[in-house]
Amino acid sequence: MVDGFEKDRFASRLASIPGVQPMPSIGDWILLQVEQPAELARRVNRRLAPGVMSVPRNLAGTVRIHVGDPKANERLLKTLRDLVA
């Protein structure tokens, strides 16, 4: 389980990416409101690893990511910045 500090830090860093809006989330997951969620998830998963980002079925315009260790989170942040820019 991820500590609350890392989840808060990660969510704050995600919010600094234009076009990415973290939403209230529970557990080790963060829900993000984004444009073109299926395309973004496909590109992130292709670049990092399958399943890093998923698209929830009942929440339009969102993707879901798992909060990992700081190193993995930074890798995901960099990838999102590159792909959303």
Secondary structure, 3 states (H helix, E strand, C coil): CCCHHHHHHHHHHHHCCCCCEEECCCCCEEEEECCCHHHHHHHHHHHCCCCCEECCCCCCCEEEEECCCHHHHHHHHHHHHHHHC
